[in-house]
């Protein structure tokens, strides 16, 4: 079983934004030492005076610099907001600077705030049309994959995404379901399903997953990676974990893990069987920095995440 972490930058209201980033660095170092596989940062543009970041791109190389093994990335970039050329360039260069351990997660949606002055983005901002947003995402994803994967075609257009012929980051689609899995398989995109976002599909869908894996392998020649993201809180006896979850903005989530390390072990083993997935992403809702680090240490110990793999 593999376990990674997802962070939205949400901490106690008594902690300012710079202190949140300092804690984030410590948290990532601990995760790396404890055997966690991934450390993902979300993009968000909600109004919050205590927000430590909006777009995580600037933090990813910082986290990668202070860690050794853990994969670091965005979970995810709201691609409809951004230039595909710039995202391709940024994440490809980072992946080659940090020994092929950068992840590029792509999220749906669009910022409700006008953060781009281009005519098309302004139109998108004003209309807030679901169809227009999905069309923008589809177009940007197509362009992004072209910039990442079609180096020979790009060179004939006198375009290069440095380093030339360098390795590209793992690309992930972040979603609450297996929608469009045929398109994702064709494009060689991994899937991360969320159980804690509003409207997430909580059914197991093992047949869909099997179809996706078979189609992906037939088209790409290798097995795709699939993760299941969940939220929750952990403490030694579960008491503090329940208090943490009650005070968090994701407390509405119907499917989560809140309790002691043994509960995490039992529930993740059940998830592994029910969903057919053996890699998970944990969104820790503890707001206190010490409680966050204690919780991931307890889980690592119980799941033996640092146990040597043979």
N, C-alpha and C positions, 0 to 999 in steps of 0.2 A: 504494500500500500504506500502511495506517495501523497504528500500533503504540502500544499503551498499556501500563501497568504495574500489576501487582498486588502488594501488600505484606502479609505476614503478621506483620511486626514481628520476624522472626527475625534475630538478629545474633550476633556472636562472644560467647561466654560472659564475656569480659572487659569487656563493655559493659553498664552498668546500664540500667534501664528508662527513666529520664529522658534519658540520653544517646542512647538509641535514638530517642526522639521528636525530639530535636534533630537527629539524623542524618536522620530521616524528612523533616523540614522542608527541610533542605538538598537532599536527594534529589529532592523534589517540585519545588523551584525549578529544579534542573538539568534535570529532565524537561520542564518547561514551556519553558525556554529552548532545549532541543534538539529541539523539535517533536513530542514525544509527545502523543497525543490524549487519553488517559485516565489517571487515577491513582486506583486502587481500593484500599480497605483492607478486609481480611477481619474478620469477627466470629469469635471463637473463645473457648472457655471451658475449655481444657485447663489442668491444674495446671502452672504454670511460674513460679517465683519471679522470673524476669527479664522476665516479660511486660510489655510497654509499654502495652498496652490489651487489653480484652476485647471491648467494643462500640466500634466506631470513630466513632460519631456525634459525640462531643465533639471529635474531631480534624478532621473534615471541614471545618468553617468555618475552622479555623486554616490548613489547607492552601489552601483557596480564597482566603483573605485574602492569602497571600504569592505567589500565582500569578495570571497574567493570562488565559491562553488555554485551558489544559488543563482537561478535564472532570474533576470530582472526585466521588468517591462511594463507596458501600459495595459490596464485592464478596465476600460480600453479607451482608445482615441475615438472621439466622436467625429468620424471621418467626413461627414457632410459639412463640418465646420472648416475644413482645412484643404490646403493645396496638396493633392496627391504627390506631386513632384517633391515638395518639401518634406513630406512625411517619409517618402521612399529614401530620399537622401539622408535624412537624419538617422533613421533606424538602421539603414544598411551600414553607414559609417560606424555607428555605435556598436553594431554586431561584430564588426571586424576589429574594432579597438578593444573589445572585451571578450575575445576568444569564443565567439559564437554562443553567447549565453544571454542574448537579448530577445525578448518576446514582443510582438506587435499585435495587441488585441484591438479588434475593430468593434465599436459599439454603434448601435442604431441611434436615431434621434437627432435633434438639432438644438442648439442653444436658443433659449427664448429671448436672449439679448442680442442686439445687433453688434457683433464683435468683428464684423467684416464689412468694409465699405463698398465692396464690389457690387455692381448692379444686380447680378444673379443672387448674391447672398442677401442683399437688401430685400429683394422680392421674396425670397424664402422666409426671411424674418417677418415680413409683413403678413404674408398669407398663412403661415403656420399650417399649411396643407399637408396631411399625412402622405398623400400620393406624391406631392412635390418633394417632400423630404426623402421618401423612399427612392424616388427617381434620382435625386442628387447623390444619395449614398451609393446606388448601383453604378452610376457613372464614375464616381470617384474611386470606387473599389476596382472597377475595370482599369482605370488609368493607373492606380497604385500598383496593381499586379503587373501591368505592362512595364512600368519603370523598374520594377524589381527583377523581373524574369526575362525580359526580352533585350538583353544587352547588345546582341548582334544587330537587331533591327534598329535599336537606338543609335548605335555607332554610325549606321548609314545615314542617319539624320543629323549626325555630328552632335549627339547628346550622350553624355556619360554620367552615370551615377556612381561616384567614387566609393570604394576602390573598384576599378574595372576588373570584372571577373571575381570579385570578392563574394563571400558567403552572404546570404540574405537572412534576415531574422525569421524565426518561426512566426507565421501569421495565423491568428486565431479569430474566429467569429464568436462574439459574445451575445448570447441570446437566452431567452427563457424557454426555448423549445427546439425541435429539430426542423423548423421550417427551412425550406430551400436547401435541404441537405444535398440534393442532386447537383445543384449549382456549386455548392461548397466543395463537394468531392471533385468535380471537374476542374476547379481552380486550385486544388491541393491545399485547402484551408482546414485547419484543425477546428474543433468545436469545444466551446466551454458553455455548458448549460448552467443557468442560475435557478436556484430554488427560492431565493429570497427577494427577488424583484417583484413588484406588483404585477399580477397577471401571469406569472410563470406557470408553465405546465408541470404539474406535480405527478402526472402519470409516468410509469416506468419507461414505456416505449422501447423495450429491448429489441423488438422486431425492426423498428425504424433504425435503431443504432446498428444492428447487424447489416441491414441493407446499405447503410452509409459506409460502413467499413468495407464491405465487399466491393461496392462501386468504387470507392476511393482506391482500393488496392488494384483493381483492374485498370484504372486510369493512370495511376502514378507509380505502381510497382512497389509500394511500401505501405505499412499500416498507419492510419492516421492517429493522432493523439486526441483524446477526449477527456475533459475534466468536468466535474460536477461542483458548482460553487454553492456553499451554504453559509448561513450566519449563525452566530451563537456566542456563548460565553462559558468559560471553564474556571473552576476553582477547586481546591482540594476536596471539600465536602459538598460543593454545589450551592451552598447558601449565598455566597457573594456573587456567584455567577447569575443567580436568579435576580438579585438586586440590580446588577449591571444591565441585564436585558430589559428589565421593566423601565429603566430610565433612558433607553436608547430609541432613536427615531425609527429603527427597523423592528420594533417590538410587535408590529402587526403581523409579521411573517408567520404563516401557519406551520411551516416546516423548518425547524431549526434544532440545534443541539445546545441545551443549556443545562449544565450540571457538572458532575465530577469527571475525572479522566476515564473511569471505567465506562461511563455512559457514552463518551465519545468513541471509545473502542467498540462498544456493542453496536451503536447506531451506524458508524462508518462501515463496519463489517456487513451490516444489514443493507446499507446503501450499495455496497460493492456487489452484493448478490442481487438485489432488486433491480438496480439500474444497469448492471453489467459494466461498471466503471470502477477502476482501481486507483484513479488519481483525483484528488479533491483540492478545492481552493476554499480556505476558511476566512470569512470576514469576521474578525474579532470585534465584538461590540463593547468590550471593556473600555471605559473612558479614562481610567487612571493608568498612567504609564507603567507603574510597577505591577499592577494587576495584569496588564496586557502581557508583559514579559514573563510573569509567573505562570500565566495560563499556557503559553506556548511551550514553556519548559515542562510543565506537567504532562501535556499531551505528547510531546516528543518522547518523554521517558516511557509513557504507557504504550505508545505505538512503536517504540524502539526505532525511531526515525534515523538515529545515528548509528544503528547497527551496520557493520560492514556488509556490503552486498557482494555475493560471489557468483 
